[in-house]
């Protein structure tokens, strides 16, 4: 769905982009604080210090705003991780750096991870089906599959079903964050190191 202020190929102004970023940041803060079900547009507007009408001007509805929250956080994670992953010397090093990198990002930005978890668990369509499920995770699976295939081609990884491993790795990372959010006293980095060891053992040659 297109925002009300977008027409054809028209670009948003600097002020419009700044306002959208402000609203997205307020949505993250509100969802992390009160949970997705209670994060109404009115409440998000109050957090942002604007009227609900301002949100409606920039976003077609809550679904579009939430979509932009997810895109923004995922883009930020990717921008943080990709340079680090590019420095690794082997496929197993990349697997380890990926797990540890997302854990370090979560520790630095707990509100963003809490907001994502709330969205993934509670955001459902009119049919009651989660709006973010396996289909929404497809880009993540494909990215991991590319890593595995490259490692297999170089002989650094054993032969295995790359889709099964991609789903397993991403699901394990999601479960790690869910566990940490419900038990904040958990040593997230220790958990990540242990998980990374398990995944490396699963993919490296016998």
Secondary structure, DSSP 8 states (H G I E B T S, - for coil): ---TT--TT----HHHHHHHHHHHHHHHHHHHHH-TTT--HHHHHHHHTS-HHHHHHH-SSHHHHHHHHHHHHHHHHHHHHHHHHHT-SSHHHHHHHHHHHHHHHHHH-HHHHHHHHHHHHH-B-TTS-BSSSTTTTHHHHHHHHHHHHHHHHTTSB----HHHHHHHHHHHHHHHHHHHHHSTTS-HHHHHHHHHHHHHHHHB--
